[in-house]
């Protein structure tokens, strides 16, 4: 909790990268991906191949710690 009473929680999964996330979504039987239309799922999978924002997220977490 920060001094401004903001609470931040997260669970990191450094073992998951774009390649493994893509494989998981392609292999899903619909249990997790059923909330997306086929087009949305296709777009989500395509984003797995692009640049990742892990370092930007880490930077924001570090900024939050000092707030």
PDB file of N, CA, C and O in Angstrom:
ATOM      1  N   UNK A   1       0.848  -1.172   0.000  1.00  0.00           N
ATOM      2  CA  UNK A   1       0.000   0.000   0.000  1.00  0.00           C
ATOM      3  C   UNK A   1       0.894   1.235   0.000  1.00  0.00           C
ATOM      4  O   UNK A   1       1.878   1.307   0.736  1.00  0.00           O
ATOM      5  N   UNK A   2       0.540   2.191  -0.826  1.00  0.00           N
ATOM      6  CA  UNK A   2       1.323   3.419  -0.887  1.00  0.00           C
ATOM      7  C   UNK A   2       0.796   4.414   0.136  1.00  0.00           C
ATOM      8  O   UNK A   2      -0.234   4.183   0.771  1.00  0.00           O
ATOM      9  N   UNK A   3       1.506   5.513   0.288  1.00  0.00           N
ATOM     10  CA  UNK A   3       1.073   6.555   1.219  1.00  0.00           C
ATOM     11  C   UNK A   3      -0.284   7.124   0.833  1.00  0.00           C
ATOM     12  O   UNK A   3      -1.006   7.633   1.690  1.00  0.00           O
ATOM     13  N   UNK A   4      -0.642   7.047  -0.448  1.00  0.00           N
ATOM     14  CA  UNK A   4      -1.936   7.559  -0.902  1.00  0.00           C
ATOM     15  C   UNK A   4      -3.039   6.507  -0.776  1.00  0.00           C
ATOM     16  O   UNK A   4      -4.136   6.688  -1.305  1.00  0.00           O
ATOM     17  N   UNK A   5      -2.747   5.411  -0.077  1.00  0.00           N
ATOM     18  CA  UNK A   5      -3.682   4.304   0.135  1.00  0.00           C
ATOM     19  C   UNK A   5      -4.006   3.518  -1.125  1.00  0.00           C
ATOM     20  O   UNK A   5      -4.999   2.793  -1.165  1.00  0.00           O
ATOM     21  N   UNK A   6      -3.179   3.654  -2.156  1.00  0.00           N
ATOM     22  CA  UNK A   6      -3.356   2.830  -3.343  1.00  0.00           C
ATOM     23  C   UNK A   6      -2.738   1.464  -3.080  1.00  0.00           C
ATOM     24  O   UNK A   6      -1.671   1.356  -2.476  1.00  0.00           O
ATOM     25  N   UNK A   7      -3.409   0.446  -3.533  1.00  0.00           N
ATOM     26  CA  UNK A   7      -2.917  -0.920  -3.349  1.00  0.00           C
ATOM     27  C   UNK A   7      -2.617  -1.508  -4.714  1.00  0.00           C
ATOM     28  O   UNK A   7      -3.421  -1.399  -5.640  1.00  0.00           O
ATOM     29  N   UNK A   8      -1.471  -2.121  -4.829  1.00  0.00           N
ATOM     30  CA  UNK A   8      -1.079  -2.770  -6.073  1.00  0.00           C
ATOM     31  C   UNK A   8      -0.720  -4.212  -5.761  1.00  0.00           C
ATOM     32  O   UNK A   8       0.100  -4.483  -4.885  1.00  0.00           O
ATOM     33  N   UNK A   9      -1.334  -5.122  -6.476  1.00  0.00           N
ATOM     34  CA  UNK A   9      -0.962  -6.530  -6.354  1.00  0.00           C
ATOM     35  C   UNK A   9      -0.772  -7.065  -7.762  1.00  0.00           C
ATOM     36  O   UNK A   9      -1.437  -6.623  -8.699  1.00  0.00           O
ATOM     37  N   UNK A  10       0.120  -8.001  -7.903  1.00  0.00           N
ATOM     38  CA  UNK A  10       0.316  -8.637  -9.194  1.00  0.00           C
ATOM     39  C   UNK A  10       1.007  -9.965  -8.973  1.00  0.00           C
ATOM     40  O   UNK A  10       1.664 -10.187  -7.956  1.00  0.00           O
ATOM     41  N   UNK A  11       0.848 -10.824  -9.927  1.00  0.00           N
ATOM     42  CA  UNK A  11       1.521 -12.109  -9.906  1.00  0.00           C
ATOM     43  C   UNK A  11       2.248 -12.249 -11.229  1.00  0.00           C
ATOM     44  O   UNK A  11       1.636 -12.400 -12.286  1.00  0.00           O
ATOM     45  N   UNK A  12       3.534 -12.197 -11.147  1.00  0.00           N
ATOM     46  CA  UNK A  12       4.342 -12.283 -12.364  1.00  0.00           C
ATOM     47  C   UNK A  12       4.525 -13.736 -12.790  1.00  0.00           C
ATOM     48  O   UNK A  12       4.550 -14.648 -11.963  1.00  0.00           O
ATOM     49  N   UNK A  13       4.649 -13.920 -14.063  1.00  0.00           N
ATOM     50  CA  UNK A  13       4.927 -15.233 -14.633  1.00  0.00           C
ATOM     51  C   UNK A  13       6.067 -15.075 -15.631  1.00  0.00           C
ATOM     52  O   UNK A  13       5.840 -15.081 -16.841  1.00  0.00           O
ATOM     53  N   UNK A  14       7.287 -14.934 -15.133  1.00  0.00           N
ATOM     54  CA  UNK A  14       8.408 -14.726 -16.054  1.00  0.00           C
ATOM     55  C   UNK A  14       8.663 -15.896 -16.988  1.00  0.00           C
ATOM     56  O   UNK A  14       9.358 -15.758 -17.995  1.00  0.00           O
ATOM     57  N   UNK A  15       8.100 -17.044 -16.650  1.00  0.00           N
ATOM     58  CA  UNK A  15       8.293 -18.201 -17.522  1.00  0.00           C
ATOM     59  C   UNK A  15       7.418 -18.134 -18.772  1.00  0.00           C
ATOM     60  O   UNK A  15       7.613 -18.904 -19.712  1.00  0.00           O
ATOM     61  N   UNK A  16       6.460 -17.217 -18.782  1.00  0.00           N
ATOM     62  CA  UNK A  16       5.566 -17.081 -19.925  1.00  0.00           C
ATOM     63  C   UNK A  16       6.073 -15.951 -20.818  1.00  0.00           C
ATOM     64  O   UNK A  16       6.179 -14.801 -20.393  1.00  0.00           O
ATOM     65  N   UNK A  17       6.373 -16.297 -22.031  1.00  0.00           N
ATOM     66  CA  UNK A  17       6.753 -15.282 -23.013  1.00  0.00           C
ATOM     67  C   UNK A  17       5.742 -15.344 -24.153  1.00  0.00           C
ATOM     68  O   UNK A  17       4.781 -16.109 -24.087  1.00  0.00           O
ATOM     69  N   UNK A  18       5.948 -14.559 -25.179  1.00  0.00           N
ATOM     70  CA  UNK A  18       4.997 -14.527 -26.285  1.00  0.00           C
ATOM     71  C   UNK A  18       4.794 -15.876 -26.942  1.00  0.00           C
ATOM     72  O   UNK A  18       3.672 -16.231 -27.303  1.00  0.00           O
ATOM     73  N   UNK A  19       5.867 -16.628 -27.102  1.00  0.00           N
ATOM     74  CA  UNK A  19       5.781 -17.934 -27.755  1.00  0.00           C
ATOM     75  C   UNK A  19       4.955 -18.918 -26.934  1.00  0.00           C
ATOM     76  O   UNK A  19       4.082 -19.598 -27.472  1.00  0.00           O
ATOM     77  N   UNK A  20       5.227 -18.997 -25.637  1.00  0.00           N
ATOM     78  CA  UNK A  20       4.486 -19.950 -24.805  1.00  0.00           C
ATOM     79  C   UNK A  20       3.034 -19.515 -24.613  1.00  0.00           C
ATOM     80  O   UNK A  20       2.148 -20.364 -24.515  1.00  0.00           O
ATOM     81  N   UNK A  21       2.775 -18.207 -24.557  1.00  0.00           N
ATOM     82  CA  UNK A  21       1.394 -17.728 -24.448  1.00  0.00           C
ATOM     83  C   UNK A  21       0.609 -18.079 -25.707  1.00  0.00           C
ATOM     84  O   UNK A  21      -0.548 -18.493 -25.634  1.00  0.00           O
ATOM     85  N   UNK A  22       1.247 -17.911 -26.854  1.00  0.00           N
ATOM     86  CA  UNK A  22       0.599 -18.235 -28.124  1.00  0.00           C
ATOM     87  C   UNK A  22       0.265 -19.727 -28.184  1.00  0.00           C
ATOM     88  O   UNK A  22      -0.840 -20.102 -28.575  1.00  0.00           O
ATOM     89  N   UNK A  23       1.215 -20.572 -27.798  1.00  0.00           N
ATOM     90  CA  UNK A  23       0.973 -22.021 -27.805  1.00  0.00           C
ATOM     91  C   UNK A  23      -0.164 -22.392 -26.865  1.00  0.00           C
ATOM     92  O   UNK A  23      -0.985 -23.251 -27.186  1.00  0.00           O
ATOM     93  N   UNK A  24      -0.215 -21.745 -25.703  1.00  0.00           N
ATOM     94  CA  UNK A  24      -1.280 -22.041 -24.742  1.00  0.00           C
ATOM     95  C   UNK A  24      -2.648 -21.667 -25.312  1.00  0.00           C
ATOM     96  O   UNK A  24      -3.611 -22.420 -25.167  1.00  0.00           O
ATOM     97  N   UNK A  25      -2.730 -20.521 -25.952  1.00  0.00           N
ATOM     98  CA  UNK A  25      -4.015 -20.102 -26.522  1.00  0.00           C
ATOM     99  C   UNK A  25      -4.426 -20.983 -27.691  1.00  0.00           C
ATOM    100  O   UNK A  25      -5.602 -21.319 -27.833  1.00  0.00           O
ATOM    101  N   UNK A  26      -3.464 -21.359 -28.532  1.00  0.00           N
ATOM    102  CA  UNK A  26      -3.792 -22.217 -29.675  1.00  0.00           C
ATOM    103  C   UNK A  26      -4.206 -23.613 -29.227  1.00  0.00           C
ATOM    104  O   UNK A  26      -4.996 -24.272 -29.903  1.00  0.00           O
ATOM    105  N   UNK A  27      -3.681 -24.067 -28.099  1.00  0.00           N
ATOM    106  CA  UNK A  27      -4.004 -25.400 -27.608  1.00  0.00           C
ATOM    107  C   UNK A  27      -5.196 -25.445 -26.674  1.00  0.00           C
ATOM    108  O   UNK A  27      -5.600 -26.527 -26.246  1.00  0.00           O
ATOM    109  N   UNK A  28      -5.771 -24.293 -26.345  1.00  0.00           N
ATOM    110  CA  UNK A  28      -6.896 -24.234 -25.419  1.00  0.00           C
ATOM    111  C   UNK A  28      -8.136 -24.855 -26.042  1.00  0.00           C
ATOM    112  O   UNK A  28      -8.394 -24.689 -27.235  1.00  0.00           O
ATOM    113  N   UNK A  29      -8.890 -25.560 -25.238  1.00  0.00           N
ATOM    114  CA  UNK A  29     -10.117 -26.196 -25.730  1.00  0.00           C
ATOM    115  C   UNK A  29     -11.321 -25.255 -25.680  1.00  0.00           C
ATOM    116  O   UNK A  29     -12.457 -25.679 -25.892  1.00  0.00           O
ATOM    117  N   UNK A  30     -11.068 -23.993 -25.401  1.00  0.00           N
ATOM    118  CA  UNK A  30     -12.151 -23.021 -25.317  1.00  0.00           C
ATOM    119  C   UNK A  30     -12.501 -22.636 -23.890  1.00  0.00           C
ATOM    120  O   UNK A  30     -13.290 -21.718 -23.665  1.00  0.00           O
ATOM    121  N   UNK A  31     -11.921 -23.328 -22.936  1.00  0.00           N
ATOM    122  CA  UNK A  31     -12.209 -23.046 -21.531  1.00  0.00           C
ATOM    123  C   UNK A  31     -11.839 -21.615 -21.166  1.00  0.00           C
ATOM    124  O   UNK A  31     -12.590 -20.938 -20.463  1.00  0.00           O
ATOM    125  N   UNK A  32     -10.697 -21.156 -21.635  1.00  0.00           N
ATOM    126  CA  UNK A  32     -10.221 -19.817 -21.290  1.00  0.00           C
ATOM    127  C   UNK A  32     -10.432 -18.811 -22.415  1.00  0.00           C
ATOM    128  O   UNK A  32     -10.622 -17.622 -22.160  1.00  0.00           O
ATOM    129  N   UNK A  33     -10.399 -19.274 -23.631  1.00  0.00           N
ATOM    130  CA  UNK A  33     -10.496 -18.354 -24.766  1.00  0.00           C
ATOM    131  C   UNK A  33     -11.931 -18.143 -25.229  1.00  0.00           C
ATOM    132  O   UNK A  33     -12.155 -17.403 -26.186  1.00  0.00           O
ATOM    133  N   UNK A  34     -12.899 -18.764 -24.586  1.00  0.00           N
ATOM    134  CA  UNK A  34     -14.294 -18.667 -25.028  1.00  0.00           C
ATOM    135  C   UNK A  34     -14.866 -17.263 -24.866  1.00  0.00           C
ATOM    136  O   UNK A  34     -15.901 -16.955 -25.457  1.00  0.00           O
ATOM    137  N   UNK A  35     -14.222 -16.409 -24.087  1.00  0.00           N
ATOM    138  CA  UNK A  35     -14.736 -15.054 -23.886  1.00  0.00           C
ATOM    139  C   UNK A  35     -14.384 -14.132 -25.046  1.00  0.00           C
ATOM    140  O   UNK A  35     -14.831 -12.986 -25.085  1.00  0.00           O
ATOM    141  N   UNK A  36     -13.598 -14.618 -25.981  1.00  0.00           N
ATOM    142  CA  UNK A  36     -13.210 -13.823 -27.142  1.00  0.00           C
ATOM    143  C   UNK A  36     -13.855 -14.379 -28.396  1.00  0.00           C
ATOM    144  O   UNK A  36     -14.048 -15.586 -28.539  1.00  0.00           O
ATOM    145  N   UNK A  37     -14.182 -13.469 -29.297  1.00  0.00           N
ATOM    146  CA  UNK A  37     -14.647 -13.913 -30.605  1.00  0.00           C
ATOM    147  C   UNK A  37     -13.436 -14.486 -31.345  1.00  0.00           C
ATOM    148  O   UNK A  37     -12.299 -14.214 -30.960  1.00  0.00           O
ATOM    149  N   UNK A  38     -13.660 -15.268 -32.392  1.00  0.00           N
ATOM    150  CA  UNK A  38     -12.515 -15.775 -33.154  1.00  0.00           C
ATOM    151  C   UNK A  38     -11.588 -14.661 -33.641  1.00  0.00           C
ATOM    152  O   UNK A  38     -10.369 -14.831 -33.642  1.00  0.00           O
ATOM    153  N   UNK A  39     -12.155 -13.522 -34.056  1.00  0.00           N
ATOM    154  CA  UNK A  39     -11.333 -12.403 -34.522  1.00  0.00           C
ATOM    155  C   UNK A  39     -10.524 -11.810 -33.364  1.00  0.00           C
ATOM    156  O   UNK A  39      -9.348 -11.489 -33.538  1.00  0.00           O
ATOM    157  N   UNK A  40     -11.133 -11.663 -32.195  1.00  0.00           N
ATOM    158  CA  UNK A  40     -10.411 -11.140 -31.030  1.00  0.00           C
ATOM    159  C   UNK A  40      -9.277 -12.077 -30.634  1.00  0.00           C
ATOM    160  O   UNK A  40      -8.178 -11.630 -30.303  1.00  0.00           O
ATOM    161  N   UNK A  41      -9.550 -13.375 -30.672  1.00  0.00           N
ATOM    162  CA  UNK A  41      -8.521 -14.353 -30.329  1.00  0.00           C
ATOM    163  C   UNK A  41      -7.368 -14.281 -31.322  1.00  0.00           C
ATOM    164  O   UNK A  41      -6.203 -14.345 -30.930  1.00  0.00           O
ATOM    165  N   UNK A  42      -7.687 -14.148 -32.595  1.00  0.00           N
ATOM    166  CA  UNK A  42      -6.652 -14.018 -33.623  1.00  0.00           C
ATOM    167  C   UNK A  42      -5.785 -12.786 -33.358  1.00  0.00           C
ATOM    168  O   UNK A  42      -4.562 -12.846 -33.487  1.00  0.00           O
ATOM    169  N   UNK A  43      -6.416 -11.672 -32.988  1.00  0.00           N
ATOM    170  CA  UNK A  43      -5.675 -10.440 -32.700  1.00  0.00           C
ATOM    171  C   UNK A  43      -4.809 -10.592 -31.448  1.00  0.00           C
ATOM    172  O   UNK A  43      -3.681 -10.101 -31.403  1.00  0.00           O
ATOM    173  N   UNK A  44      -5.336 -11.265 -30.448  1.00  0.00           N
ATOM    174  CA  UNK A  44      -4.575 -11.495 -29.210  1.00  0.00           C
ATOM    175  C   UNK A  44      -3.350 -12.343 -29.494  1.00  0.00           C
ATOM    176  O   UNK A  44      -2.255 -12.042 -29.019  1.00  0.00           O
ATOM    177  N   UNK A  45      -3.533 -13.399 -30.267  1.00  0.00           N
ATOM    178  CA  UNK A  45      -2.416 -14.273 -30.608  1.00  0.00           C
ATOM    179  C   UNK A  45      -1.378 -13.506 -31.436  1.00  0.00           C
ATOM    180  O   UNK A  45      -0.177 -13.693 -31.242  1.00  0.00           O
ATOM    181  N   UNK A  46      -1.823 -12.656 -32.344  1.00  0.00           N
ATOM    182  CA  UNK A  46      -0.892 -11.867 -33.159  1.00  0.00           C
ATOM    183  C   UNK A  46      -0.054 -10.937 -32.280  1.00  0.00           C
ATOM    184  O   UNK A  46       1.123 -10.715 -32.565  1.00  0.00           O
ATOM    185  N   UNK A  47      -0.651 -10.391 -31.211  1.00  0.00           N
ATOM    186  CA  UNK A  47       0.106  -9.511 -30.315  1.00  0.00           C
ATOM    187  C   UNK A  47       1.207 -10.266 -29.582  1.00  0.00           C
ATOM    188  O   UNK A  47       2.188  -9.657 -29.156  1.00  0.00           O
ATOM    189  N   UNK A  48       1.064 -11.567 -29.428  1.00  0.00           N
ATOM    190  CA  UNK A  48       2.099 -12.373 -28.765  1.00  0.00           C
ATOM    191  C   UNK A  48       3.405 -12.346 -29.552  1.00  0.00           C
ATOM    192  O   UNK A  48       4.481 -12.541 -28.987  1.00  0.00           O
ATOM    193  N   UNK A  49       3.306 -12.105 -30.850  1.00  0.00           N
ATOM    194  CA  UNK A  49       4.491 -12.096 -31.703  1.00  0.00           C
ATOM    195  C   UNK A  49       5.189 -10.746 -31.715  1.00  0.00           C
ATOM    196  O   UNK A  49       6.309 -10.634 -32.213  1.00  0.00           O
ATOM    197  N   UNK A  50       4.543  -9.719 -31.176  1.00  0.00           N
ATOM    198  CA  UNK A  50       5.107  -8.377 -31.173  1.00  0.00           C
ATOM    199  C   UNK A  50       5.964  -8.129 -29.943  1.00  0.00           C
ATOM    200  O   UNK A  50       6.209  -9.031 -29.142  1.00  0.00           O
ATOM    201  N   UNK A  51       6.412  -6.893 -29.812  1.00  0.00           N
ATOM    202  CA  UNK A  51       7.241  -6.540 -28.656  1.00  0.00           C
ATOM    203  C   UNK A  51       6.433  -6.672 -27.361  1.00  0.00           C
ATOM    204  O   UNK A  51       5.221  -6.460 -27.345  1.00  0.00           O
ATOM    205  N   UNK A  52       7.108  -7.013 -26.314  1.00  0.00           N
ATOM    206  CA  UNK A  52       6.468  -7.193 -25.016  1.00  0.00           C
ATOM    207  C   UNK A  52       6.715  -5.962 -24.153  1.00  0.00           C
ATOM    208  O   UNK A  52       7.667  -5.219 -24.390  1.00  0.00           O
ATOM    209  N   UNK A  53       5.867  -5.743 -23.156  1.00  0.00           N
ATOM    210  CA  UNK A  53       5.963  -4.539 -22.335  1.00  0.00           C
ATOM    211  C   UNK A  53       6.411  -4.813 -20.905  1.00  0.00           C
ATOM    212  O   UNK A  53       6.167  -4.005 -20.009  1.00  0.00           O
ATOM    213  N   UNK A  54       7.062  -5.943 -20.693  1.00  0.00           N
ATOM    214  CA  UNK A  54       7.479  -6.313 -19.350  1.00  0.00           C
ATOM    215  C   UNK A  54       8.358  -5.284 -18.668  1.00  0.00           C
ATOM    216  O   UNK A  54       8.187  -5.018 -17.478  1.00  0.00           O
ATOM    217  N   UNK A  55       9.300  -4.696 -19.403  1.00  0.00           N
ATOM    218  CA  UNK A  55      10.178  -3.699 -18.790  1.00  0.00           C
ATOM    219  C   UNK A  55       9.415  -2.425 -18.455  1.00  0.00           C
ATOM    220  O   UNK A  55       9.701  -1.794 -17.438  1.00  0.00           O
ATOM    221  N   UNK A  56       8.456  -2.033 -19.279  1.00  0.00           N
ATOM    222  CA  UNK A  56       7.645  -0.851 -18.990  1.00  0.00           C
ATOM    223  C   UNK A  56       6.789  -1.085 -17.747  1.00  0.00           C
ATOM    224  O   UNK A  56       6.612  -0.184 -16.928  1.00  0.00           O
ATOM    225  N   UNK A  57       6.269  -2.282 -17.616  1.00  0.00           N
ATOM    226  CA  UNK A  57       5.469  -2.604 -16.437  1.00  0.00           C
ATOM    227  C   UNK A  57       6.346  -2.590 -15.195  1.00  0.00           C
ATOM    228  O   UNK A  57       5.949  -2.046 -14.164  1.00  0.00           O
ATOM    229  N   UNK A  58       7.522  -3.175 -15.279  1.00  0.00           N
ATOM    230  CA  UNK A  58       8.443  -3.156 -14.145  1.00  0.00           C
ATOM    231  C   UNK A  58       8.781  -1.723 -13.751  1.00  0.00           C
ATOM    232  O   UNK A  58       8.824  -1.407 -12.563  1.00  0.00           O
ATOM    233  N   UNK A  59       9.020  -0.854 -14.725  1.00  0.00           N
ATOM    234  CA  UNK A  59       9.314   0.545 -14.442  1.00  0.00           C
ATOM    235  C   UNK A  59       8.158   1.191 -13.696  1.00  0.00           C
ATOM    236  O   UNK A  59       8.376   1.942 -12.746  1.00  0.00           O
ATOM    237  N   UNK A  60       6.923   0.904 -14.120  1.00  0.00           N
ATOM    238  CA  UNK A  60       5.752   1.486 -13.448  1.00  0.00           C
ATOM    239  C   UNK A  60       5.634   0.972 -12.024  1.00  0.00           C
ATOM    240  O   UNK A  60       5.283   1.738 -11.126  1.00  0.00           O
ATOM    241  N   UNK A  61       5.911  -0.282 -11.796  1.00  0.00           N
ATOM    242  CA  UNK A  61       5.866  -0.852 -10.445  1.00  0.00           C
ATOM    243  C   UNK A  61       6.879  -0.142  -9.555  1.00  0.00           C
ATOM    244  O   UNK A  61       6.580   0.210  -8.413  1.00  0.00           O
ATOM    245  N   UNK A  62       8.055   0.061 -10.078  1.00  0.00           N
ATOM    246  CA  UNK A  62       9.112   0.743  -9.295  1.00  0.00           C
ATOM    247  C   UNK A  62       8.679   2.182  -8.990  1.00  0.00           C
ATOM    248  O   UNK A  62       8.889   2.668  -7.879  1.00  0.00           O
ATOM    249  N   UNK A  63       8.080   2.863  -9.968  1.00  0.00           N
ATOM    250  CA  UNK A  63       7.577   4.216  -9.716  1.00  0.00           C
ATOM    251  C   UNK A  63       6.518   4.206  -8.616  1.00  0.00           C
ATOM    252  O   UNK A  63       6.512   5.070  -7.740  1.00  0.00           O
ATOM    253  N   UNK A  64       5.627   3.224  -8.673  1.00  0.00           N
ATOM    254  CA  UNK A  64       4.551   3.123  -7.685  1.00  0.00           C
ATOM    255  C   UNK A  64       5.118   2.975  -6.280  1.00  0.00           C
ATOM    256  O   UNK A  64       4.592   3.554  -5.330  1.00  0.00           O
ATOM    257  N   UNK A  65       6.192   2.199  -6.147  1.00  0.00           N
ATOM    258  CA  UNK A  65       6.795   1.980  -4.832  1.00  0.00           C
ATOM    259  C   UNK A  65       7.207   3.310  -4.209  1.00  0.00           C
ATOM    260  O   UNK A  65       7.103   3.482  -2.995  1.00  0.00           O
ATOM    261  N   UNK A  66       7.668   4.242  -5.018  1.00  0.00           N
ATOM    262  CA  UNK A  66       8.132   5.525  -4.504  1.00  0.00           C
ATOM    263  C   UNK A  66       7.034   6.568  -4.363  1.00  0.00           C
ATOM    264  O   UNK A  66       7.287   7.663  -3.860  1.00  0.00           O
ATOM    265  N   UNK A  67       5.814   6.248  -4.800  1.00  0.00           N
ATOM    266  CA  UNK A  67       4.693   7.226  -4.681  1.00  0.00           C
ATOM    267  C   UNK A  67       4.202   7.335  -3.259  1.00  0.00           C
ATOM    268  O   UNK A  67       3.278   8.100  -2.981  1.00  0.00           O
TER     269      UNK A  67
END
